[in-house]
Each structure stands twice: as C-alpha cells, then as structure tokens.
Amino acid sequence: MQTIQMVIDEDLLTEADRAARQAGLNRSALLREALRGYLKRLDVRDKERRDREGYERYPDTEPELTGWEKVAVWPED
C-alpha cells in the first residue's frame, strides 16, 4: 500500500470519522472502501453508457424480439 496526503474540509472529515466509527473501521479503511465504491459506480455507469450507445447504433429488430414472446413468462397481477 501507498501512503498519500489529501486535503479535506473539517466538516467532511468529522462526518467521515463518525461514519468510520459506526462502521468499525479506521479512517483509511473507510476512505479506501468509499473510493472502491465510487470507482465501481463509474465502471457500471460507463458500461451502461456503452450498452445504450450500442443499442442506439444497432437496435433490436422485430424478428429478434418476437421469438422471445413465446417463452416469456409474465407474473400474474
């Protein structure tokens, strides 16, 4: 692991320390976990964007969709 320095405002630091205590983590572990979560969300957002762009470029055609209607099971209300 690498040691880093960061600048953070006092209120955010207080909230982070409180959250770390509640989670049973130290400050560094909380920030690592938060950064991992943020990076994961960015990755998911990027994959969703690429999927959306792909479907916009190559939309499903009617024959591709009708085959699934025969095997689809819809929940009853």
N, C-alpha and C positions, 0 to 999 in steps of 0.2 A: 504494500500500500504506500501511497504517497501522502505526504503532509502538505496541505495547502493553507493559504490565508484567504479570508474573504471579508468583505465589508458588508455589514448588515445593520439596519437601524435598530435602535434599542427596543422598540415595541415588538418588532418581529422576533428578535432574539428572546424576549421574555415569553412570547407565545410558544416559540419553538422549545424552550426549556420546559415549559409547563407540559406541552404535548409529549416530550421525551420522558418526563417523569411518569406521566399517566400510562405510557406505553411500556414502561420498564426498560427504556433504552437510554444510552448516553447521547449527548448532542450529536456527536459524529455519526452514530448509527442511525439516528433519526434523519439526518440530512442525506446520508447515503441512500436510505430507503425512499425518501422523498424524491431524490434525483432519479433513482431507478424507475419509480412510478411515472415521473414526468417523461422520461425517455421512452418508456413503453407506450404511453399515450401518444407521443409524437409518432412512433412507429405505426401504431394502429391507424392513426389519422392519415398517415402517408399511404398505407395500404388501401384504406377506404377510398382515398382520392384516386389512386391508380385504378382501382376496380371501377369506380364511377366513370373515369375517363375512358376506360376500355369498353364499357357497356355503351357509352355515348358514341364511340367510334364504330363499334360492331354490335348494334342492338340485336336482341333475340328476334328471330323471325317467327311468324305464326306457326309454321310446321314444327319448329323446335318446341314450342310451348304446348301445342295440342296433345302431344304424346303423353305429357305428364298428367293431364287432366284425368286420364283413365286410371292412374294408380294413386292419385292424391286421395288422402283420407282427411276429411274436414271434421273438426269436432262439432258435436251437436250443441245447440244453444241450451 
